[in-house]
Structures are given as structure tokens and as C-alpha cells.
Amino acid sequence: MDIARQALDDLARVTTALEAAEDRPGQQEMTVLVAKAIESRRHLVVQAGTGTGKSAGYLVPAIRAATDSATGERRRVVVVTASKALQDQLATKDLPFIAEHLGLPFEWAVLKGRSNYLCLQRAHELGEQMSGAKRPAAGAQETLAAVGLDHLESVDDLPLPVRADIKKLITWSTRTRTGDQADLDWAPSERAWSELTVSSEECPGAKRCPIGERCFAESARLAAAEADLTVVNTFLYGLDVASGGAILHDHDIVIFDEAHQLEDVMSDTVGVSIGPGRFTRVAQAARKVLQDPAIPAALSESGSALMQALAPSLGQRLSNPLPTSIAEVLAEARLRLNDTNAALGAIKDSIESPSRSGGAGSGSLDDAKQRVLRAQTLILRLTEHIDHALAFGEQYVPFVSGGPESPRLEIAPLDVGPVLRESVWSKRTAILTSATIPASLTERVGLPAASTEAADVGSPFDYGSHALLYCAMHLPDPRNPAYSERLHEELAALIEAAGGRTLALFTSWKAMDAAAAYLTGRSPALPYRILTQRDLPKPALIRAFTDDPSACLLATSGFFQGVDIPGDTLTLVTIDRIPFPRPDDPLLSARREQLGAAAFRQIDIPRASMLLAQAAGRLIRTATDRGVVAVFDSRLGTANYRWDLVRALPPMRRTRHRAEAEEFLRSLRDAAGGG
């Protein structure tokens, strides 16, 4: 059968089974494009606007490629999502539905980072203590006492609520099939979960663990290795690229959902990050094993020294090689790590000594040995990163990120293209998709132009009738001192016209706080509840906003994407200014220097247009949504780059007259029954 016809027939079997089945031309076009790209082994970058149904648009042809027996060739697929939440949605909703209706038998798996799974070895260690298990046999007890491991760790040191959660988690570990935190039907404390899990930097591996054959994380990896399709998040995929493919199985097709985040996530995972917290974790692990408190104390001191060395350069690029003050702290820390590792090695040798172990009480000795191994593994990973930080090449950029209390040394690649070309684009067919694709994405991530197709399948929503883009061109330039006061007046007028129901987005916390102070302190007061991002955690804040039909929510860039508020609760989205990246961002400033005069067009405009489109995309989430997107930055209508920004936005009607925006908002308010 023709590739396009086969793809459309497959899609129809799935979409006609939906309760609210509808014809989506963009989804159909995307499905055909993905099928042809996979068949021709050409990369595809496809922009699919909100409401397209892009998950089915890429899953259906990918599953056909993975299971098509006509060719006799098995092609494994990895789907890379932006978040663990989207992983869970694909695994619990989309993939089961497609499996039920597509008519193609296939196996899928979800793979997350190791710390998302409960560690059975940790559960065993803590469970032994909590159950009041009898003391180890004599031979084992003597060995533990000889090396100082008979009393160092105790759950009695933990707060009662944490102990209660740990006990409940240990019981759950005997019933769960996956050990995945997402499968819990209750929320344990963060401390309790951290006591029962280990990170990839800490785990010594299944082959070196007495319970490794039953390990939940390893079981997930084995299931992924056997599956036709595996769902991972971008961060884990980046770690796989950085490790040379040590995490994921080999695959033929990779699909990046929310691909606009790819460059930034790869910069984070392919590079190195060293902060005081890493020394704290190593010190804690060593403290559970070593009897001499001076050794872990020295590691804690290294963390404090690093914080002091990094603090003066917070938010700044560093020299290459690193400044002497930082390099000396790292070199000293490395020596202390070596000393700690030697002390741990002596304990491990003592535990493994035939004259001492003798097979007696082997369970207790195994538990003790695992504590040693975990500490040594942490040391190994941190030592490797310090070595890299002390001798990185010209293609890396050193800078200090984080906050005053937790500065971090970052060593990030200047360009992620080379590593992606070598590790991904040259080895498999890639599909990159998002509702908003930056104009420079293909070049920024190193996709080969000769073997890459690009397409925009649009959105099924009638933006021309349902949405209005208002640019307040009469406002002063955002850099003008008079701008803030005029913006506040403009925002209040639009909120009154909308009857509340506003998501006001700001590019800084300072701007958000100033607007909140004005709206809550003005006279006469607005008769609407004013919520800000400081009031509640994000999920609770969105619920509070959604539950109050006339509320207003003021938030920063964290709400530009990943927020879904359909219906009459939201009819006005405002954006204080064009969200250009910070000019002093250390990594981007290095990339600007590399590009020279082309930097503004290659970096700043694509990033600003993508974020602006993401923010505007909060308004129309369903076919019945209506409203106004208001941008309080006159540059959207006057700057010579304005059309680069406007073209990235959904195709809304446009106006520069506030009266027109207010009239539309009032009509929506009256239709919804608002006062």
C-alpha cells in the first residue's frame, strides 16, 4: 500500500474511536510527513500548533514502522518528551488507546531516571532496622564492629513523620510492579522518598548489588530494551548522549516532542555541573560508613570553600582555564575525595576478607558493603567532573549559575551540534516537533540541511475569529522610566473589560510584584481576586485560578508554557514585554561572540519569538476558547524585526487600539454571564 494511504488508514482507525472524533487536516498531514520521513530515512522538523493532536500524529506512523512485518526489519523507536508528566500521559492514556484501536500488536515501555524508582536495597537496609531484626550472626557482627559499621546509620535519627512514610513505602515496595514514584496513590515526603532511592551518580549497578536482579530501575531498562517503542524524557536522553549510549538501547528512530527545548537540555546534560550540594551528598554518604568524622567533615569544608570561591562570580562567565581561586579549591577537594575513597576501600577490603566474612551473617555484610559502594560511586562521578572542570577545551564555556546560597560551576558546550551530529543525527532518523519551532533550531542543534525536511501543519483552531492580538503601541518603550506606571493602568483597564479572567505574564519577578502591588492597592479596587505566583505551588495556583471564574493570575516566565487553562476562566493573556533572553546570560553571551553580527538573528530573535508564541498559546486551548492576547511592548509594532515575532504567533486578528480589545473582551464577558 502507498505510504501516505497506509498512514492515513492507520490514523483513521485510531481517531474515529475517539468520543469527540473530528477531522483534523493538520494531524493527517503530519502523520503522512512522519511516515514518509521514516521510510526515506530523512530527518523531519514539523511545527504542529495547539490542538493538532501531534501525539497521535507521530505515534501512529512510528508504531507502524516499528512493527511492519512486510519489510522483515524491526525498527525500534524512542520518543523523547519534555517532562515526566508527558511521559506518564503517553504511557497511561495515548499508547493504551492506540494499542486498542490501531490493530497492530506492539510493546511499549517508559524509562525514567534512576531516582524515580524505589531502591529495593535501601528498602531492605532500612526495613531491617525498622522491623527490629535480630543482630547479625557473630562473625558478621565482629566484622562490622571492627570496621565501625555496627551503629552508624539509624532510622531513629529521622523525624517520626518521615519514618512513618518510609514504613509505608517499604510495604508498597512489596506490592508494586514498577516501583515508579508516579504509581503511588499518595504523596510521601521528599525526605522519605530520598531515603529509599539512589541517583545514577550513586548506584554501583545491578551486578554489584545483592538485590540487583529484582531492581525496579533495572527492570525498567530491560523492558525498554525489549520494547518496540520506549518513552523517555529529554534530560535522560541527554544523559544517554553524554554517556555514549550507556543508558538506552540502540534504536533506529527518535522523536523529540517539545523540540524547542532540545538545545538547552542538551547543554545541561552534556556539560558538567559542580556545586556545594554534591560535596554535601558525598559527605553524608561517607558519614554513614566512616567512623572518623574528620574525613566527611573535610568534604563538607570543600563544599563551603567552593561556595565562597564561586559566589563573587554568580551569573558570570569564567576564564578558561578557571580562575586560580576556583581551581585551587577543586584541586584540594579532589585530594580529599581520594583520601575518602582510600578509607572506604580499606573498609570494603576488610568486609570482603575471607578470614572475617566466613559466610556468616552475609546479609548484614552485604548491606554494609552496599553503603561503601554507593559512597565510592558518588566519589568517582564527582572526581570525573572535577577532572573535566580542571582541563576542558575551547569548545566549552565555564560560568556560575544558581543563587547566592547555592552557586554552581557549570561547564557547558558552546555548541551542541557536533555531539548531536555524532551521537544522534548520523545514526538514526529523527523527528522533531513542537507547537512552536524557533527559526534557527535546525542550525542550532546541528541537523544536516541536506537530509532534513521542515514543515508547518498549522492548527485546527479558528484564530482569525476567536482571538485578537492587541499591541499597546501608545505605551513608552519598556526601557523608559514612565513605562511601568502606564503598563499598570493599561492592565487594569483590560482586566475590567474582561471581568477578571486574566493571565498576566511578566518577564521578571520584580515586574510581577510591582503590578500586583498596583492592582491590589489601587482605588477604586478591582472587584476580582488577584493571585500571584508567590501565593501557592504551581498546581494549586492553577486550580485556584480555574475554580474562580473572575480571578486574575500574575506569573513569570515559568507560566509561559506547560499551563493549560481552557474555557471561560481565561479570556485575556497579557505579556509585559518581548521576552528577549538576558544580554548577560553567560552561555548565550559566549555563543553571541562566536556568531558575531549574526547573533541577534540567530539567538535572540528566535528565542524571543518562541517564548512569545508559547505565552500567547496559553489563550486558545480548545476549539471554543476565545479571547485577547495583549502585548505591552510597542517594539512588536515598530521594530525592524517585528515581523519575525508576529509570524511566529498564531494567526490572530491584530489591532493597536485598546477600545477594540476592550469591546471584544466585554462581549465575551457578557456572553459568559459576567458582570
GIVENVEN-V328222 format. One record per run of one state. SS is the DSSP state (@ for helix, = for strand, . for the rest). FROM is the first residue (numbers start at 1). TO is the last residue. If there is no record, write none. Layout:
BEGIN
ss=(SS | SS)
from=(FROM | FROM)
to=(TO | TO)
END
This chain:
BEGIN
ss=(. | @ | . | @ | . | = | . | @ | . | = | . | @ | . | = | . | @ | = | . | @ | . | @ | . | @ | . | @ | . | = | @ | . | @ | . | @ | . | @ | . | @ | . | = | @ | . | = | . | @ | . | = | @ | . | @ | . | = | . | @ | . | @ | . | @ | . | = | . | = | . | @ | . | = | . | @ | . | @ | = | . | @ | = | . | @ | . | = | . | @ | . | = | . | @ | . | = | . | @ | . | = | . | @ | . | = | . | @ | . | @ | . | = | . | @ | .)
from=(1 | 3 | 16 | 25 | 41 | 43 | 48 | 54 | 68 | 77 | 82 | 84 | 103 | 108 | 111 | 114 | 117 | 118 | 120 | 131 | 138 | 147 | 155 | 158 | 160 | 174 | 180 | 181 | 184 | 190 | 196 | 206 | 209 | 212 | 215 | 216 | 227 | 229 | 234 | 243 | 253 | 258 | 259 | 271 | 272 | 276 | 288 | 293 | 312 | 317 | 318 | 324 | 353 | 354 | 358 | 362 | 391 | 396 | 404 | 406 | 414 | 417 | 426 | 429 | 435 | 441 | 445 | 449 | 452 | 457 | 463 | 467 | 472 | 483 | 499 | 502 | 506 | 509 | 522 | 530 | 533 | 538 | 548 | 552 | 556 | 557 | 560 | 572 | 576 | 586 | 617 | 627 | 632 | 635 | 639 | 642 | 649 | 653 | 656 | 658 | 672)
to=(2 | 15 | 24 | 40 | 42 | 47 | 53 | 67 | 76 | 81 | 83 | 102 | 107 | 110 | 113 | 116 | 117 | 119 | 130 | 137 | 146 | 154 | 157 | 159 | 173 | 179 | 180 | 183 | 189 | 195 | 205 | 208 | 211 | 214 | 215 | 226 | 228 | 233 | 242 | 252 | 257 | 258 | 270 | 271 | 275 | 287 | 292 | 311 | 316 | 317 | 323 | 352 | 353 | 357 | 361 | 390 | 395 | 403 | 405 | 413 | 416 | 425 | 428 | 434 | 440 | 444 | 448 | 451 | 456 | 462 | 466 | 471 | 482 | 498 | 501 | 505 | 508 | 521 | 529 | 532 | 537 | 547 | 551 | 555 | 556 | 559 | 571 | 575 | 585 | 616 | 626 | 631 | 634 | 638 | 641 | 648 | 652 | 655 | 657 | 671 | 675)
END
